[in-house]
Amino acid sequence: MPVYTYRCENCGIQFERQQSFTDAPLKTCPECRRKALKKVITPTKVIFKGSGFYATDHRSPSGDTSSSKKGDAESKPSSEKSD
């Protein structure tokens, strides 16, 4: 179940509440008992762990095979090869 953050616009108290997706949002502040609660939108943190993820979302040169590097050098025209 997700955790939602609420803030009271009257007294300023902020708290978290674990609720189901289908639960109605809270409206009454538990501190001052007024109907002044608003959900606080907070950014979520996503952490990708494991060998299937790259830190920069791009494949690193270390993932290339030696056969593909050799094929690239042989496919260049002789005028472009440097000594």
Sequence and secondary structure as in RCSB ss.txt:
>XXXX:A:sequence
MPVYTYRCENCGIQFERQQSFTDAPLKTCPECRRKALKKVITPTKVIFKGSGFYATDHRSPSGDTSSSKKGDAES
KPSSEKSD
>XXXX:A:secstr
  EEEEEETTT  EEEEE  TTS    S TTT  S EEEE         STT  TTSS  GGGS HHHHHHHHHH
S TTT   
